[in-house]
């Protein structure tokens, strides 16, 4: 029997009524198999005596005690029982107080002169050793007879009325009831990596004898989970077949485009362009993600790569998440590509009636080479004559269904997805394990690192003065706030109120307010004026997070920065520093700050490296929040960690690739366990893959 096939509901266990059942459900536990896969968050070490005399302050005692006396403190009904105990383990005779908050009934249980096995956390207060969190078990003859003494006890996540003891009892019952948990990893891999069988691994994490057993059990279960994760990804992608590579040559169109730039491409841009070009030249369909920090020149690489397809008489679809960004891309494409004879059209929701009908006909008749648009490109009425290449900007903003709808408009078109949020190596190995990855790390020549300041309320006046200096230098600024307006529902600063306030701070400086409720044409008009320096600053929500390229904007002020994620803060900061001018970012925060918020702000202050920031974001928030399980479909991991198992990720992936290369159908006897798992208890169901 495999873990995932233990489908008996936990509601059949003794002591599981409606409330306990709901508590288990909140932990994602519905079946016996789910409960055996509930990973302990820690362990209590009860393997040896830790007497009261030697327990470090704030740590746990594990000893034998005798009750000395009872007393009460507090007044009337709020009186609290205080029990004085002394250590009789033979390791000193220290005394301590047990504070029985809301447990005065213990006076009848903890009788004077009675002896108990004690486990509890102790601290020094008022010149005495005290504990309010303790467990007392009556001592009969010998401590060795107490079931939980001498063990490492698992500590599980809790919910509702669940207790540690109840979960332990239920897991013990299940494990003693089932005959055996079927093994899932080939024996030769178990020996090679010093693993154990699946049955042994489950037993070691729930009933360990020592820390080494816990480590072995965790390693085995993490290895197994990652093994079938990569198996699902690599099988989905298909085996990489050896393809005869063609000499990389550039068309006249591509050469003319590169020669027209008033700058040179960075080495990273050249390298990535060759990677994309090489894949475009072979017969198999390209499925690649191009990642790079904000301002690293990804879009320029995408435009150049599209010229290869256009020179072969194919059409290109370029998707952007917002009309504002789509228009900016269209303007950039017009600047670089229209002089070469490339025919460009913008498709957005605001293009209607006769203009839309004309564009649809032109696209269908191959009178358009590149269609740049938003979700409007998904519309069923949009037909391409020969869609050969799809470029998706800010790919994480589009769902799988949307991307599939666009793919259906061509005959196996090549796909290039772009991400301005660099993907940590560990996530890249999993989430995009079925894609090739190109990375631009190098920034264009002349870019100066942005100076980032953390600003408390007390320093706000000095910040405004610093921004004023930038206005005197004829430089521009962004002011970003988390809310559009304040209807008395929050103490957060909002764009509407602060726009009026900033006009008083900078009375003769032209400005505008921009947010998502404005008409699209009005937003476009404001950005155009900002780019033309008719405006010196804009007051905005995070609508300016991606895509805007205003070279003379040198200041980014982000209010309530503690409320933004690291990725969003880095993207917003990336709106400045896009020229040879020194730029500044002010992260304004409210106190008190949570520990995670302080970590995020410190990371931004210390680094401009998007790849480092992405790794820190992964460490602080975890992979589920960084990427989202709905997007990945593979991050529902119970035993493996994408932050602490990075080396294991690479090791397991290599083993899986070798197995598929040597024995794709798992027909060899040594691979029988794999074949059986995939047939009887697959790890990642089709439903999960399609989410």
Protein Blocks (a to p, Z undefined) as FASTA:
>chain_A
ZZklmmbcfklpghiafklmmmmmmnopabfklmmmmccfbdcdfkbccdfklmcghiac
ddddddfbdcdedehjlpccddddddfehnajadcddddehilmmmmmmgghiacddddd
dddeehiacdfbdcddddfkbmklpmkgoiacdddddehjbcfklmmmmmmmmmmmpmbd
cdfbdfklmmmnopadfklmmmmmmmcfbfklmmmmmmmmmmmmmmmmmmmmmmmnopad
ddddddddddfklmmmmmmpcbdcdfklmmmmmmmmmmmmpmbdcdddddddehilmmmm
mmmmmmmmmmnopacddddfbfklmmmmmmmmmmmmmmnopacddddfklgcjlmmmmmm
mmmnopafbdcddfklmpmklccfbdcbdcdehkllpcfklmmmmmmmpghiacddddfb
dcdfklmmmmmmmbccdddfbdcehiacdddddddfklmmmmmmmmmmmmmnopacdddd
fbfbdehiacbdcfklmmmmmmmmmmmbccddddfkbcfklmmmmmmmmmnopafbdcdd
fklmgopacfklcbdcdehkllpcfklmmmmmmmgoiafbdcdddddddddddfklmmmm
mmmmmpccfklmmmmmmmmnopklmnopmlnopmmcfkbcfklmmmmmmmmmmmmmmmmm
mmmnopafklmmmmmmmmmmcfbdfklmmZZ
